[in-house]
Amino acid sequence: MKYNKSFAALVAAGLIRGSLAQTWCGKNYMANQSVVPPGGQFVLPTQSVEPLLSFRCAPVFRPYLQEDAKSAAFVVDTPIVYDWIAGAESILLPSTSGSSSNSSSLGSLSVTISVGSVKTTANVPLNATNFQIPVDISKLQAQKTAYDVSCSAEYTTSSSSKSQKFKTSASLLYLPDTNASVTKTDLRTGALWVRPANGTGGAFAPFVPQGFYINFDQYLAKNLTMIDQLKADGFNTLHPIPPYDNLTIFQEVISKTISAGMYIVYDMRSNYQNLTAVAQQVNTYASIPNLLNWETAHEPDGNSDPQNAARSTYDLIYQMDGYHPISIVLNCEDYNFSPYVKGADIVIQDAYPIGINATFSPVWHTVCTPDFGHCGCDNCQGDLADIKTRMQTYKERLNIMGFDRTKSVWTTPQAFGSGAYWNTTPTGQQWAAMGFTSFSHSATGSKSYQYPTTTGNVTTIEGTATNLTILIRDFIQPFIVDPNATFASYDYLGVDAGVWHNGTAYLLLVTNLVNAEVYVPWNEVGLGAITNATTQLQRIFSVSQNTNATGLNFRPGGIGIYTATPP
């Protein structure tokens, strides 16, 4: 189906229906309502003058299966921080180290991991990240209930005979082997690991979802060839939007995606607060071979759903299944983030900034401020930088809460517009830019909202996707899922850059987030070692952007993918 104005109007109508609650993100927004501060703001940690240890541990994979028992491991982080984030404790460092957290004189900690009858001890450098400790869990009984894990650390410096002790906890999900579908999460990277979606079996492999939301009753149930088109466009994941009123056709959707080798996300937004209905759905669909994950609450923050509802559903699903992660979608910039994310493994942001009026709502004819109004993108400025900010904010909050390993962030690039709050639809270039800046700020999955979208030449979303999805799979995914790759982000005059290094090559992902021409020297994006761009740099993809011997040139909104092998 071709994208047209009538489709845009339908999407817009659906989004307005979703905001007919008395408030949105806790804010009044109608002309007859007064300004009432919404509350629910995330509390930032206080700073510390003295160094703190943020000691954390987690299993490398969630879940582990019986077949993994001998090769299981835990990942331990021991960074020195200066904010009172969750679990941070004061640490007395050697006097010779001064304030330098990179000093080689910091020494190490003796870390002990205890789970059930299993206990393992290893030395871990202080200020380390992603340090792995092998733990043979074969003596444990595989079970649906997660094991409690105790992680303790002892630190002794050469200048003091008195040891400092630290403690944290974790959860180990160790499940029985199964021939049904399993989606693992690599807690070193946040990336998913899956078996082939066609149900024929095979080894687990890392996977970055690239998909689309699509309304089941309105579109998919009437035209199953949309699955073929999405597959041809290079997408690997389908997210049908409920309700799934015709279960016979829904089963056909499942069968067709299995044949196409595509994964499916099962969405419970319509009834996730009804635990009886949730249990029935889990029993019915947990074993389909291409189930990627469950999605429960959709924009509970916008709708002001009960703050414990997502967590109650999360706990029930894990009691019944445990083989698939759970996602929720948050729409608000800052409204009750903490309680809602406790009900998810994957937190998905869905800021839609392209085409909005950030200060006045064309739907409600009222102003938008931090305390009032609904302009289609909560507390946004109305440009690509909103995506970067939202991704950064969500990721930083998860770290503050102690969930940096156990919860990941996905993105929802805007693929609609020209109605309601949005006076235009993103171009293919803008759609790609939203994905690029998301990947550069820790996204490990992407599901655009929604299909069908603009189609035609390379300036459209679908026209861009046909080529770009394959490049993301072949060039971006290998770096994102590599637990040994290092990562750094850069911002230079509004150009957002993500740089990964796998020990051999660099991946450079760049997005110009400002409406201006910008020149970026190589050293400003961590690639100052480049001496010959002709031989050491490979252009994978770029639009409104090119390079020369000393750096990168950008026109407004320019984007690019490069690999580099400097000497």
Beta strands, then each sheet from edge to edge (+ up, - down):
strand 1: 47-53
strand 2: 56-59
strand 3: 61-62
strand 4: 64-65
strand 5: 73-77
strand 6: 80-83
strand 7: 89-90
strand 8: 108-115
strand 9: 118-125
strand 10: 131-134
strand 11: 147-155
strand 12: 164-172
strand 13: 174-175
strand 14: 183-186
strand 15: 192-194
strand 16: 205-207
strand 17: 210-215
strand 18: 237-241
strand 19: 263-267
strand 20: 291-298
strand 21: 326-330
strand 22: 346-349
strand 23: 408-411
strand 24: 443-451
strand 25: 486-492
strand 26: 495-501
strand 27: 506-512
strand 28: 518-521
strand 29: 537-547
strand 30: 551-564
sheet 1: 6+ 1- 7+
sheet 2: 2+ 5- 10+
sheet 3: 3+ 14- 15+ 16-
sheet 4: 4+ 13+
sheet 5: 9+ 8- 11+ 12-
sheet 6: 17+ 18+ 19+ 20+ 21+ 22+ 23+ 24+ 17+
sheet 7: 25+ 26- 27+ 30- 28+
sheet 8: 25+ 26- 27+ 30- 29+
end
